[in-house]
Amino acid sequence: MLRSRIQKVVELLLPRLAEKFGLEIPSTFTYQIEKPKIAEHGDFSIDCAFQLSKIFKRSPWDIAKVIFQLLKDELERNKDDIKFIQDVSVARPGFVNFIIHKSEWQNILIYVKKHEGIYGASSSGNGQKVILEYVSANPTGPLTIAHGRQACLGDTLANIFEKSGYAVCREYYLNDTGRQISLLGQSTRARYFELLGEEAILPDDGYHGEYIRDIARAIVVEHGEKLKQMDMDESIAFFSKFAMDYLMRQIKEDLSSIRVNFDEYYSELSLKGKKIDYALNCLQEKGFLYEQDGAMWFASKKLGDDKDRVLRKSDNTYTYLVSDIAYHREKFERGFTRFVNLLGPDHHGYVKRLKAAVDALGYEPKALDILIVQLTTLYKNGKPFRMSTRKGEFITLRQLIDEVGADATRFFFLMRKINSHLDFDLELAKEKSQDNPVFYLQYAHARIASLLKYAGQKVGVDVDLSCLIEEDELELIKLLHEFPWTIVQTARVLEPYRLLDYLKDVATSFHKFYSHHRVVTKDESLTKSRLLLCDCVRIVIRNGLQLLGVSHPDQM
């Protein structure tokens, strides 16, 4: 693509630039190739002069003028590797700008069409093994809308990483042991005895939702009264496992309904014993553990945490952090070199302690990205809305999906920055109008599919693209060229909303073009060229919606 071609030209000039100033340019030197903020300045701009000013101890403007002259000299030589550049210019305080030949932009359409199924893909990830852990809700109740937002964000990021050339694993960390699972079993057991007409006491800190009765009813149907005679410990273990399995089936069904599926469900229980012992031994050998007040402490403060953390309490029970440390060590042991965790807003304190744990284990803390996903408020008619739930417990993900559908659920969850609170407009999500952003994109795709069907001819690449000279046409082509770059940048900053905004820009640009220009005309050459342009827009919107996990209907 054009950015990589500009990069090759600039990098060939860097040694000559260094010679001009009598200094070496470090091998780690980087610069950005961006679109100029002022369109009149050209198609692309580089910030080399700003990045080199400290190295050369000269003003960006002085450096930019030298880069400009070197490029001008190359253009005069008219070598093949620079012919795609029509002209260059320099702008204060130090930007060097590029204007690309129209024919190069027009040929982008041929590239898009020829690479239709994979357009947008790149090898920027170089096959790096990345594991994304998200949702990981305790299997003690139905998924909430908070879990739903994490699910859609995590799954979309995984799609984007794959498209960018990473080797991706989607993982759900299954908290299948500990006090909360025991309380689940006790709560289910109490409801079971209650259904059989026996007196039962529900734990005060147990689970009181109506869904616990549903699980108990399923147990009665399957096992009748024969479980009444079980030993208490055996009984709680049975009810815990039955309830957890029941809820995990429900969780998987709800996630599948919004097209979220995992490669692995990693069991916390599997960490018990040797894996936890090994992780603690690693910390001990590196001098990060100490005893105080009958407890074992992790000296995480010296690694950037706010304070040291308890790992083993005075009653000899481990804290949750112990399993987290062993789990992250296991990720490294499985060969992953990058980790992305999506956590709820009540986990802010986990960021520094997990970074410290990774550091203490001897790994690079920068390998771990922890994203805190903010909460969602549902709105209806401009007011916060609480859906009716059984006993008013909480709003489930299933209720939201049933209300607005899978496409709107996914799309709306992705519309804001991860660390921003999300206002979810239920009425807008259900609207069949262009005010609804997901409908707007799907409508653009369907409109083009309908147009191509109406034209009644196969779209090919053997066309004369020189007739695509209108400003609206070139604007649209330039946007299509940005698709692979947008995906790479979205993966870099870990913010799916950027891809949504890009796709909305593509749809807006297409509607603008379509409203001002006829596609099927008496001019056969112009018709074929514009049909190819429209089909390339369809390809980009379709490929983009697939990354978002949203459908792309051909008719609406």
C-alpha positions in Angstrom: 0.0 0.0 0.0 1.0 3.6 -0.4 2.3 4.2 3.1 4.8 1.3 2.8 6.0 2.7 -0.5 6.5 6.1 1.0 8.4 4.5 3.8 10.8 2.7 1.4 11.5 6.0 -0.4 12.2 7.8 2.9 14.4 5.1 4.3 16.6 5.1 1.2 17.2 8.8 1.8 18.0 8.6 5.5 21.7 7.7 5.1 22.1 10.7 2.8 20.3 12.9 5.2 22.6 11.7 8.1 25.6 12.5 5.8 24.3 16.0 5.2 24.3 16.7 9.0 27.4 14.7 9.8 25.6 12.4 12.3 24.3 8.9 12.5 20.6 8.0 12.8 19.9 5.3 15.4 18.6 1.9 14.1 15.6 2.4 16.5 14.6 5.6 14.8 10.9 5.8 13.9 8.5 8.3 12.4 4.9 8.6 11.4 3.2 8.7 8.0 -0.2 10.4 8.4 -2.8 12.3 6.5 -2.2 16.0 6.7 -4.6 17.9 8.9 -5.0 20.5 6.0 -6.2 18.6 2.9 -4.5 21.1 0.5 -1.1 20.0 1.8 -1.4 16.7 0.1 -2.2 13.0 0.6 0.4 12.1 3.2 2.8 13.8 5.6 5.9 12.6 7.5 7.1 13.9 10.8 10.8 12.8 10.3 12.1 16.3 10.9 10.5 16.5 14.4 11.9 13.1 15.4 15.4 14.0 14.1 15.6 17.5 15.6 17.0 16.3 18.9 19.5 14.0 17.2 20.7 16.6 14.8 20.3 19.5 17.2 18.7 21.5 14.5 15.2 22.9 14.1 12.5 20.7 12.4 12.2 23.3 9.7 15.9 23.2 8.8 15.7 19.4 8.6 12.4 19.3 6.7 13.9 21.6 4.0 16.8 19.2 3.5 14.4 16.2 3.3 12.3 18.1 0.8 15.3 18.8 -1.5 16.5 15.2 -1.4 13.0 14.1 -2.4 12.9 16.7 -5.2 16.2 15.4 -6.5 14.8 11.8 -6.5 11.7 12.9 -8.4 13.8 14.6 -11.1 15.7 11.3 -11.5 12.3 9.7 -12.3 13.2 6.3 -10.9 10.5 3.6 -11.0 10.3 3.3 -7.2 9.3 7.0 -6.8 7.1 7.5 -9.9 3.9 7.0 -7.8 4.6 10.4 -6.1 3.4 13.3 -8.1 4.9 16.0 -6.0 6.3 16.9 -2.5 6.1 20.1 -0.4 7.2 21.3 2.9 5.1 23.1 5.5 6.0 24.8 8.8 7.0 23.9 11.4 8.6 20.9 9.7 6.2 18.6 7.8 7.1 17.1 4.5 4.0 16.3 2.4 3.4 14.0 -0.5 0.9 14.2 -3.4 0.1 10.9 -5.0 -0.7 10.5 -8.7 -4.4 10.0 -9.4 -3.7 6.8 -11.3 -2.2 5.3 -8.2 -5.4 6.0 -6.2 -7.5 4.6 -9.0 -5.5 1.4 -9.1 -6.3 0.8 -5.4 -9.7 -0.5 -6.6 -8.1 -3.2 -8.6 -6.1 -4.3 -5.5 -9.2 -4.3 -3.3 -11.2 -6.4 -5.8 -8.4 -8.9 -6.4 -7.9 -9.4 -2.7 -11.6 -9.2 -1.8 -11.8 -11.9 0.8 -8.7 -10.8 2.7 -8.6 -7.1 2.0 -7.6 -5.4 5.3 -5.3 -8.2 6.4 -1.7 -7.5 7.2 1.3 -9.3 8.6 2.1 -6.5 11.1 1.7 -8.9 14.0 4.5 -11.2 12.6 2.7 -14.2 14.0 3.2 -13.1 17.7 1.3 -15.3 20.1 -1.3 -13.2 21.9 -3.9 -14.3 24.4 -6.9 -12.3 25.2 -8.8 -13.1 28.4 -12.2 -11.5 28.8 -15.6 -12.0 30.4 -14.3 -14.7 32.9 -17.5 -14.2 34.9 -17.9 -16.3 37.9 -20.3 -19.2 37.0 -22.6 -18.2 39.8 -25.3 -16.4 37.8 -26.4 -15.3 34.4 -24.3 -12.8 32.4 -25.1 -9.1 32.9 -24.8 -6.3 30.4 -21.4 -5.4 31.9 -20.2 -8.9 31.0 -21.8 -8.4 27.5 -19.8 -5.3 26.8 -16.5 -7.1 27.8 -17.5 -10.0 25.6 -18.1 -7.9 22.5 -15.0 -5.8 23.0 -12.7 -8.8 23.7 -14.0 -10.8 20.7 -13.7 -7.8 18.3 -10.2 -7.1 19.5 -9.4 -10.8 18.9 -10.7 -10.5 15.4 -8.7 -7.4 14.7 -5.5 -9.0 16.1 -6.0 -12.0 13.8 -6.6 -9.7 10.8 -3.3 -8.0 11.7 -1.3 -11.2 11.6 -1.2 -12.3 15.2 -1.6 -15.9 16.4 -4.6 -15.4 18.7 -6.1 -17.4 21.6 -9.5 -16.3 23.1 -9.7 -17.5 26.7 -12.2 -17.5 29.5 -10.7 -17.9 32.9 -13.1 -20.2 34.8 -13.4 -19.5 38.5 -14.5 -23.1 39.3 -13.3 -23.3 42.9 -13.3 -21.3 46.1 -15.9 -19.8 48.4 -18.2 -18.4 45.8 -18.7 -21.9 44.2 -19.3 -23.4 47.7 -22.0 -20.7 48.3 -23.5 -21.5 45.0 -23.8 -25.1 46.0 -25.2 -24.3 49.4 -27.8 -21.9 47.9 -28.9 -24.5 45.3 -29.1 -27.2 47.9 -31.3 -25.0 50.1 -33.7 -24.3 47.3 -33.7 -28.1 46.4 -34.9 -29.0 49.9 -37.3 -26.1 49.9 -38.9 -27.5 46.7 -39.3 -30.8 48.3 -41.2 -29.2 51.2 -38.4 -29.4 53.7 -37.1 -26.5 55.8 -33.9 -25.1 54.5 -31.8 -22.1 55.4 -30.3 -20.1 52.6 -26.8 -18.6 53.4 -27.1 -14.9 54.1 -24.2 -14.2 51.7 -25.4 -16.9 49.3 -27.2 -16.4 45.9 -30.9 -15.4 46.3 -31.9 -15.0 42.7 -34.9 -16.8 41.1 -32.5 -18.6 38.8 -31.3 -20.6 41.7 -34.8 -22.1 42.0 -34.6 -22.9 38.3 -31.5 -24.9 38.9 -33.0 -26.6 41.9 -36.1 -27.6 39.8 -33.8 -29.1 37.2 -32.2 -31.2 39.9 -35.5 -32.4 41.2 -36.6 -33.4 37.7 -33.4 -35.3 37.1 -32.7 -36.8 40.6 -36.0 -36.6 42.5 -35.6 -36.9 46.3 -32.7 -39.4 46.4 -30.1 -36.6 47.0 -31.7 -35.8 50.5 -29.6 -38.6 52.1 -26.2 -37.4 50.9 -23.5 -36.5 53.3 -23.2 -32.7 53.8 -19.8 -32.2 52.2 -20.6 -34.6 49.4 -24.0 -32.9 48.9 -22.5 -29.4 48.7 -19.9 -30.6 46.2 -22.6 -32.2 44.0 -24.9 -29.2 44.1 -22.0 -26.8 43.4 -20.9 -28.7 40.3 -24.4 -29.2 39.0 -25.2 -25.5 39.4 -21.9 -24.4 37.9 -22.3 -26.7 34.9 -25.9 -25.5 34.4 -24.9 -21.9 34.5 -21.9 -22.4 32.2 -24.2 -23.9 29.6 -26.4 -20.9 29.9 -23.4 -18.5 29.7 -22.0 -20.2 26.6 -25.5 -20.1 24.9 -25.8 -16.4 25.7 -22.3 -15.6 24.4 -22.9 -17.7 21.3 -26.0 -15.8 20.5 -23.9 -12.6 20.1 -21.3 -14.6 18.1 -18.7 -14.8 21.0 -16.9 -18.1 21.3 -13.8 -19.1 23.1 -10.8 -21.2 22.2 -10.1 -22.2 25.8 -11.9 -22.3 29.1 -9.0 -22.3 31.6 -9.9 -23.9 34.9 -8.7 -22.1 38.1 -9.0 -25.5 39.8 -6.2 -26.8 37.6 -3.8 -24.4 39.2 -4.2 -25.8 42.6 -1.1 -27.7 43.9 2.0 -27.8 41.8 1.3 -24.8 39.6 0.6 -22.5 42.5 3.6 -23.9 44.5 5.9 -23.3 41.5 4.8 -19.7 41.1 5.3 -19.0 44.8 8.7 -20.7 44.7 9.7 -18.4 41.9 8.7 -15.3 43.9 10.5 -16.7 47.0 13.7 -17.4 45.1 13.7 -13.8 43.7 13.2 -12.4 47.2 9.7 -11.0 46.8 8.0 -13.0 49.6 8.1 -12.3 53.3 6.3 -13.3 56.5 4.5 -10.8 58.7 1.7 -11.1 61.3 1.3 -14.8 60.5 0.7 -14.1 56.8 2.7 -14.4 53.6 3.2 -11.1 51.7 4.2 -10.2 48.2 6.6 -7.3 48.1 4.9 -5.7 45.1 5.4 -2.1 46.2 9.1 -2.2 45.2 7.8 -3.1 41.7 5.4 -0.2 41.3 2.3 -1.3 43.2 0.6 1.0 45.7 1.4 -1.4 48.6 2.5 -4.9 49.4 -0.2 -7.6 49.0 -1.2 -10.6 51.1 -0.9 -13.9 49.4 -1.5 -16.3 52.3 -3.7 -15.1 55.1 -3.1 -16.0 58.8 -5.6 -18.8 58.6 -3.4 -20.4 55.8 -5.9 -19.7 53.0 -4.7 -18.1 49.8 -6.0 -14.9 48.4 -7.3 -14.6 44.8 -4.0 -13.0 43.8 -2.1 -16.3 44.2 -4.2 -18.0 41.5 -3.8 -14.9 39.3 -0.1 -15.0 39.6 0.1 -18.7 38.8 -2.4 -18.2 35.9 -0.3 -15.5 34.3 2.9 -17.6 34.7 1.0 -20.4 32.9 0.3 -18.0 30.0 4.0 -17.5 29.5 4.7 -21.2 29.9 2.2 -21.9 27.1 4.3 -19.8 24.8 2.3 -16.5 24.7 4.4 -13.3 24.5 1.6 -10.8 24.7 -1.5 -10.7 27.0 -4.6 -8.6 26.9 -7.0 -8.8 29.9 -10.4 -7.1 29.9 -11.6 -6.4 33.4 -14.6 -4.7 35.0 -14.3 -1.2 36.6 -14.1 -2.8 40.1 -10.7 -4.2 39.1 -8.6 -0.9 38.9 -6.4 -2.1 41.8 -5.5 -5.2 39.8 -3.5 -3.4 37.2 -0.4 -2.5 39.3 -0.4 -5.7 41.3 -0.6 -8.0 38.2 2.1 -5.9 36.4 4.2 -6.3 39.5 3.6 -10.1 39.6 4.6 -10.5 36.0 7.8 -8.4 36.7 8.6 -10.5 39.8 8.3 -13.7 37.8 11.0 -12.5 35.5 8.9 -11.5 32.5 8.4 -8.2 30.7 5.5 -6.2 32.3 4.9 -4.4 29.0 3.7 -7.8 27.6 0.6 -7.4 29.7 -2.2 -4.9 28.8 -5.0 -4.6 31.3 -8.1 -2.8 29.9 -10.7 -1.6 32.4 -14.1 -1.8 30.7 -16.5 0.8 32.1 -20.2 0.1 32.8 -23.2 0.6 30.6 -26.4 2.5 31.4 -29.5 1.6 29.4 -31.7 4.5 28.2 -35.2 4.5 26.9 -36.9 7.7 25.7 -34.0 9.7 27.1 -34.3 8.3 30.6 -32.3 5.5 32.4 -34.2 2.3 31.9 -34.4 -0.8 34.0 -35.8 -3.8 32.3 -38.2 -5.9 34.3 -36.4 -8.8 35.8 -37.5 -11.6 38.1 -37.3 -10.1 41.6 -35.6 -7.1 40.1 -32.1 -8.6 40.6 -30.2 -7.3 37.6 -30.4 -6.8 33.9 -29.1 -9.9 32.1 -27.3 -10.0 28.7 -30.0 -12.3 27.5 -32.7 -9.7 28.1 -30.8 -7.1 26.2 -30.3 -9.5 23.2 -34.0 -10.3 23.2 -34.8 -6.6 23.2 -32.6 -5.3 20.4 -31.0 -8.3 18.7 -27.4 -9.5 18.4 -26.2 -7.0 15.8 -27.3 -3.9 17.7 -26.1 -5.4 21.0 -22.6 -5.9 19.6 -22.4 -2.7 17.7 -23.6 -0.4 20.5 -21.3 -2.0 23.0 -18.3 -1.1 20.7 -19.3 2.6 20.1 -17.2 4.2 22.8 -13.7 4.1 24.2 -13.2 1.1 26.5 -12.5 3.3 29.6 -15.6 5.5 28.9 -19.0 4.9 30.4 -21.5 3.8 27.7 -25.0 5.1 27.4 -27.0 2.5 25.4 -30.1 3.9 23.7 -32.6 1.0 23.5 -35.0 2.9 21.2 -32.3 4.0 18.8 -30.8 0.4 18.7 -34.2 -0.9 17.5 -34.9 1.9 14.9 -34.9 0.9 11.2 -33.6 4.3 10.2 -30.3 5.9 9.2 -30.1 7.5 12.7 -29.3 4.0 14.0 -25.5 3.6 13.2 -25.6 -0.2 12.7 -28.6 0.1 10.4 -26.8 2.9 8.6 -23.8 0.7 7.8 -25.9 -2.4 6.9 -28.1 -0.2 4.7 -25.1 1.0 2.7 -24.0 -2.6 2.2 -27.5 -3.7 1.1 -27.9 -0.7 -1.1 -24.7 -1.5 -3.0 -25.8 -5.2 -3.3 -29.1 -4.1 -4.7 -27.3 -1.7 -7.2 -25.0 -4.5 -8.4 -28.0 -6.8 -8.9 -29.8 -4.0 -10.8 -26.8 -3.4 -13.1 -27.0 -7.0 -14.2 -23.3 -7.3 -15.0 -20.3 -8.9 -13.4 -17.9 -6.5 -11.7 -14.4 -7.0 -13.0 -11.0 -5.3 -12.9 -10.5 -4.9 -16.6 -11.9 -1.4 -16.7 -10.7 2.1 -17.6 -10.3 3.8 -14.2 -9.0 7.0 -15.6 -12.6 8.3 -15.8 -12.9 8.3 -12.0 -11.8 11.9 -11.5 -14.6 13.4 -9.5 -13.8 14.7 -6.0 -16.4 12.4 -4.4 -14.9 9.4 -6.2 -11.3 10.1 -5.2 -12.4 10.8 -1.6 -14.1 7.5 -1.4 -11.1 5.6 -2.9 -8.7 7.3 -0.5 -10.9 6.1 2.4 -10.9 2.5 1.1 -7.1 2.6 1.0 -7.1 3.4 4.8 -8.9 0.2 5.7 -5.8 -2.0 6.4 -4.0 0.9 8.2 -7.1 1.5 10.3 -7.1 -2.2 11.4 -3.4 -2.1 12.3 -3.9 1.1 14.3 -6.9 -0.2 16.1 -4.9 -3.3 17.2 -2.1 -1.0 18.3 -4.2 1.2 20.5 -6.7 -1.5 21.6 -9.7 0.6 20.8 -12.4 -1.1 18.5 -14.5 2.1 18.3 -11.9 3.4 15.9 -12.9 0.8 13.3 -16.6 1.7 13.8 -15.9 5.4 13.2 -13.9 4.6 10.1 -16.7 2.4 8.7 -19.2 5.2 9.3 -17.0 7.6 7.4 -16.9 5.1 4.5 -20.7 4.8 4.5 -21.2 8.6 4.7 -18.7 9.1 1.8 -20.5 6.5 -0.2 -24.0 8.0 0.3 -22.6 11.4 -0.6 -21.1 10.0 -3.8 -24.3 8.0 -4.6 -26.6 11.0 -4.1 -24.5 13.2 -6.6 -23.5 10.7 -9.3 -25.3 8.1 -11.4 -23.6 4.7 -11.4 -25.4 3.0 -14.3 -25.0 5.5 -17.1 -25.0 5.5 -20.9 -21.2 5.6 -20.8 -20.3 1.9 -20.6 -16.7 2.6 -19.4 -17.8 5.0 -16.7 -20.5 2.5 -15.6 -18.0 -0.3 -15.2 -15.6 1.9 -13.3 -18.3 3.2 -10.9 -19.6 -0.3 -10.4 -16.1 -1.4 -9.4 -15.9 1.5 -7.0 -19.2 0.6 -5.4 -18.3 -3.0 -5.1 -15.0 -2.1 -3.4 -17.0 -0.1 -0.9 -19.2 -3.1 -0.3 -16.1 -5.3 0.3 -14.7 -2.9 2.9 -18.0 -2.5 4.7 -18.6 -6.3 4.7 -15.0 -7.1 5.9 -15.3 -4.4 8.5 -18.6 -5.7 9.8 -17.3 -9.2 10.0 -14.5 -8.0 12.3 -17.1 -6.3 14.5 -19.2 -9.6 14.5 -22.1 -7.8 12.9 -24.1 -9.2 9.9 -24.0 -7.7 6.4 -27.3 -8.3 4.7 -27.7 -8.0 1.0 -31.3 -6.7 1.4 -33.2 -4.8 4.1 
